Amino acid sequence: MLYGKVHAAVYELTGTGVYAGNSLLRLQLVYLVLQFCDLGFQFSHFVFIGRAFGDRVAHG
């Protein structure tokens, strides 16, 4: 009986550990995607500013 309880507790802890690991991985993935989107936004903004600046220089 005691062994079963200990086993269940260990299983529960392991389960939450795996769950925590998964959510952490998911968080990292979301963070990575957000960073990537931010980078893409900054890049497009940079290109837009570069074009506007280029047009201004070209037209004087």
Backbone hydrogen bonds, N-H to C=O, Kabsch-Sander energy under -0.5 kcal/mol:
donor,donor_aa,acceptor,acceptor_aa,energy
5,K,1,M,-1.8
6,V,2,L,-2.7
7,H,3,Y,-2.8
8,A,4,G,-2.4
9,A,5,K,-2.5
10,V,6,V,-2.9
11,Y,7,H,-2.7
12,E,8,A,-2.5
13,L,9,A,-2.6
14,T,10,V,-2.9
15,G,11,Y,-2.7
16,T,12,E,-2.7
17,G,13,L,-2.4
18,V,14,T,-2.7
19,Y,15,G,-2.6
20,A,16,T,-3.2
21,G,17,G,-2.4
22,N,18,V,-2.5
23,S,19,Y,-2.6
24,L,20,A,-2.4
25,L,21,G,-2.3
26,R,22,N,-2.6
27,L,23,S,-2.6
28,Q,24,L,-2.5
29,L,25,L,-2.2
30,V,26,R,-2.7
31,Y,27,L,-2.7
32,L,28,Q,-2.5
33,V,29,L,-2.6
34,L,30,V,-2.6
35,Q,31,Y,-2.7
36,F,32,L,-2.5
37,C,33,V,-2.7
38,D,34,L,-2.6
39,L,35,Q,-2.5
40,G,36,F,-2.5
41,F,37,C,-2.6
42,Q,38,D,-2.7
43,F,39,L,-2.5
44,S,40,G,-2.5
45,H,41,F,-2.4
46,F,42,Q,-2.5
47,V,43,F,-2.6
48,F,44,S,-2.5
49,I,45,H,-2.6
50,G,46,F,-2.7
51,R,47,V,-2.6
52,A,48,F,-2.5
53,F,49,I,-2.9
54,G,50,G,-2.6
55,D,51,R,-2.8
56,R,52,A,-2.1
57,V,53,F,-2.4
58,A,54,G,-2.7
59,H,55,D,-2.7
60,G,56,R,-1.2
